[in-house]
Amino acid sequence: MSKIKNTPTFKTEAEERAFWEKHDSSDYVDWKKAQSVSMPNLKPSTKTISLRLPEGLLDSIKIEANKRDMPYQSLIKAWLAEDVKQSRNA
């Protein structure tokens, strides 16, 4: 097994980025000792999309969202996430 090298000290993020672009992290980190990390407060990046819906469908979604006291966009996201999860588990 090769010896783990000491990670250099970087003056800037750009310097660190350039270093890691040219070096293999396995020379500097013993990945066999790595542990899984949970970051429950980390929000996933989002991307804005444009979605055309029939007005009647959008009105129905808004009514359902109002019954649940939530924004209609959040309800659409929840429904999509639930459907995708069910589809992947099927």
C-alpha positions in Angstrom: 0.0 0.0 0.0 1.4 3.4 -0.9 1.9 6.1 1.7 -0.7 8.9 1.9 0.9 12.3 1.0 0.2 15.4 3.0 -2.2 17.8 1.3 -0.6 21.1 0.5 -1.8 24.4 1.9 -3.5 26.6 -0.7 -3.6 30.4 -0.7 -6.7 30.6 -2.9 -9.6 28.4 -4.0 -8.4 28.8 -7.6 -5.0 27.4 -6.6 -6.6 24.4 -4.8 -8.9 23.8 -7.8 -5.9 23.8 -10.2 -4.1 21.4 -7.9 -6.9 18.8 -7.7 -7.4 19.0 -11.5 -3.9 17.6 -11.9 -3.6 15.3 -8.9 -5.4 12.1 -7.9 -7.1 12.4 -4.5 -6.3 8.8 -3.6 -2.7 9.8 -3.2 -3.8 12.2 -0.4 -6.8 10.6 1.1 -7.3 7.1 2.4 -10.8 6.5 0.9 -11.1 3.2 2.7 -11.5 5.2 6.0 -14.1 7.5 4.5 -17.5 7.6 6.1 -20.9 8.6 4.7 -22.1 12.1 5.6 -25.7 13.3 5.9 -26.4 17.0 5.2 -30.1 17.4 5.8 -30.1 21.2 5.6 -28.3 21.2 2.2 -30.8 22.4 -0.4 -30.5 20.8 -3.8 -29.8 23.2 -6.7 -32.9 24.0 -8.6 -33.5 25.0 -12.2 -36.4 27.1 -13.5 -38.4 25.6 -16.3 -41.4 26.7 -18.3 -44.3 24.3 -18.4 -47.4 25.0 -20.4 -50.6 23.6 -18.8 -54.2 23.9 -19.8 -55.8 26.6 -17.8 -58.4 24.2 -16.4 -55.7 21.9 -15.1 -53.8 24.8 -13.5 -56.9 26.0 -11.9 -57.6 22.5 -10.4 -54.0 22.3 -9.2 -54.3 25.8 -7.5 -57.6 24.6 -5.8 -55.9 21.5 -4.5 -52.9 23.5 -3.3 -55.2 26.0 -1.6 -56.9 23.1 0.3 -53.4 22.0 1.5 -52.4 25.6 2.3 -49.3 25.5 0.1 -48.1 27.2 -3.1 -49.3 25.4 -6.2 -45.7 25.1 -7.5 -44.7 23.2 -4.3 -47.6 20.9 -4.8 -46.6 20.2 -8.4 -43.0 19.4 -7.2 -44.3 17.1 -4.5 -46.6 15.2 -6.9 -43.8 14.9 -9.5 -41.3 13.7 -6.9 -43.8 11.1 -5.5 -44.6 9.8 -8.9 -41.0 9.5 -9.9 -40.2 7.7 -6.7 -43.0 5.2 -7.2 -42.0 4.6 -10.8 -38.4 3.9 -9.8 -39.5 1.5 -7.1 -41.9 -0.4 -9.4 
